[in-house]
Amino acid sequence: MNLDTSLANTSHPAAPGPNELVPSRYAVQVGDIEVLVVSDGVLPLPTAMLAHNIDPAVRATWLKDMFLPPDAYDWALNVVVVRSGDRTILVDAGLGLDPDLHLPRAGQLIKRLEAAGIDLASVTDVVLTHMHMDHIGGLLVDGVKERLRPDLRIHVSAAEVKFWEAPDFSHVSMPPGFPDALRSTAKRFVKEYRSQLHTFEEEYEVAPGVVVTRTGGHTPGHSVVRVVSGGDRLTFAGDLVFAVGFEHPEWYNGFEHDPEESARVRINLLRELADTRGLLVATHLPFPSVGHVAVDGGAFRWVPVFWDY
C-alpha cells in the first residue's frame, strides 16, 4: 500500500496553526482506488465507556498497561474519502459543530477536507456506517448542505433509518444526555436529507470495488465499507472495533445498542481481517488507524502499518 500521490498532490501545504500540531490526513492506495483517512478530531469520553460488563479493576489494569489515563481519554474520530472511477465517496461525516456539546477539538472534518483540496461539491456519494451524531453531524453544519451537489446520494441501511424512528437505548451505558442528543440529531438529519437517502437492505455496491454491507450489532443498521482492487483490500469498520476490542473483543462498549450481537459481529470481522490480511480502518482507533489484524492466542492483535512517507 503506497501513499496516494494523486490525493497528496491536491493538498494545499500550509503552516499548522496552534491547534494543528499533528497530521490530520493520511492517504493509501488500494489497487486503483484512492483512500484518504481524515481526522475529525478527538472526543473526550469516560474510560468506563470502553467496557461496562467487566470488573472496573480489570478495565483499570488494561488502561494502565496501555499507558492511558484511568478516568477519561480522547477517542479518535476518523472519516474516509474514497475515489473509485468517477465517484468520490465520503464515508461518515464526523461530529459537526454543536456549541452545546462543548467539544472544540472535534468537528474538524469540513475544514480538513478543504485543507486537503477536496471540494464538497465534488462528493458524489456519502455512506453512513450508522446514524450516531459523530457520524452524521458534519452534514448538519450551517452552510454545508448548500455546498453539496443536489444529486448527492446518501447510502444508509434501511434498518438504520427504521431504528431511529423509535430508538431503543435499554442496553446502552452512555453518559447522561447522550441518548437525547443522539435521538434529536438523527431526527434532524432524516428531516433535512430524506430526499437524498438511498437505503439498502443488506449490501450495496456504491462504486466499482466499494461495497457497503450491513452488520448490525452496534446499531441494528450498522454497516462496514469494504474496498477491494487489484488484490488489495481495506475495510472501514465504523464503530465495530475499538482499541480494547483486539485483546478483549467480548467487552461491551457503552454506545452499543445490542452489546451481545456487537461482540459476535466484532469477532467475526476480526477473524475475516486476520484471514484476508487486508487493511483495517475504524472510526475510534488512533489516527490514522490503518493497520492489520493478527490472531494472538484466543484473541487478536492490532498491527499498525509503518507510515508511508
Rosetta blueprint (number, residue, H / E / L):
1 M L
2 N L
3 L L
4 D L
5 T H
6 S H
7 L H
8 A H
9 N H
10 T L
11 S L
12 H L
13 P L
14 A L
15 A L
16 P L
17 G L
18 P L
19 N L
20 E L
21 L L
22 V L
23 P L
24 S L
25 R E
26 Y E
27 A E
28 V E
29 Q E
30 V E
31 G L
32 D L
33 I E
34 E E
35 V E
36 L E
37 V E
38 V E
39 S E
40 D E
41 G E
42 V E
43 L E
44 P E
45 L E
46 P E
47 T H
48 A H
49 M H
50 L H
51 A L
52 H L
53 N L
54 I L
55 D L
56 P H
57 A H
58 V H
59 R H
60 A H
61 T H
62 W H
63 L H
64 K H
65 D H
66 M L
67 F L
68 L L
69 P L
70 P L
71 D L
72 A E
73 Y E
74 D E
75 W E
76 A E
77 L E
78 N E
79 V E
80 V E
81 V E
82 V E
83 R E
84 S E
85 G L
86 D L
87 R E
88 T E
89 I E
90 L E
91 V E
92 D L
93 A L
94 G L
95 L L
96 G L
97 L L
98 D L
99 P H
100 D H
101 L H
102 H L
103 L L
104 P L
105 R L
106 A E
107 G L
108 Q L
109 L H
110 I H
111 K H
112 R H
113 L H
114 E H
115 A H
116 A L
117 G L
118 I L
119 D L
120 L H
121 A H
122 S H
123 V L
124 T L
125 D E
126 V E
127 V E
128 L L
129 T L
130 H L
131 M L
132 H L
133 M H
134 D H
135 H H
136 I H
137 G H
138 G H
139 L H
140 L H
141 V L
142 D L
143 G L
144 V H
145 K H
146 E H
147 R H
148 L L
149 R L
150 P L
151 D L
152 L L
153 R E
154 I E
155 H E
156 V E
157 S E
158 A H
159 A H
160 E H
161 V H
162 K H
163 F H
164 W L
165 E L
166 A L
167 P L
168 D L
169 F L
170 S L
171 H L
172 V L
173 S L
174 M L
175 P L
176 P L
177 G L
178 F H
179 P H
180 D H
181 A H
182 L H
183 R H
184 S H
185 T H
186 A H
187 K H
188 R H
189 F H
190 V H
191 K H
192 E H
193 Y H
194 R H
195 S H
196 Q H
197 L E
198 H E
199 T E
200 F E
201 E L
202 E L
203 E E
204 Y E
205 E E
206 V E
207 A E
208 P L
209 G L
210 V E
211 V E
212 V E
213 T E
214 R E
215 T L
216 G L
217 G L
218 H L
219 T L
220 P L
221 G L
222 H L
223 S E
224 V E
225 V E
226 R E
227 V E
228 V E
229 S E
230 G L
231 G L
232 D E
233 R E
234 L E
235 T E
236 F E
237 A L
238 G L
239 D L
240 L L
241 V L
242 F L
243 A H
244 V H
245 G H
246 F L
247 E L
248 H L
249 P L
250 E L
251 W L
252 Y L
253 N L
254 G L
255 F L
256 E L
257 H L
258 D L
259 P H
260 E H
261 E H
262 S H
263 A H
264 R H
265 V H
266 R H
267 I H
268 N H
269 L H
270 L H
271 R H
272 E H
273 L H
274 A H
275 D H
276 T H
277 R L
278 G L
279 L E
280 L E
281 V E
282 A L
283 T L
284 H L
285 L L
286 P L
287 F L
288 P L
289 S L
290 V L
291 G E
292 H E
293 V E
294 A E
295 V E
296 D E
297 G L
298 G L
299 A E
300 F E
301 R E
302 W E
303 V E
304 P E
305 V L
306 F L
307 W L
308 D L
309 Y L
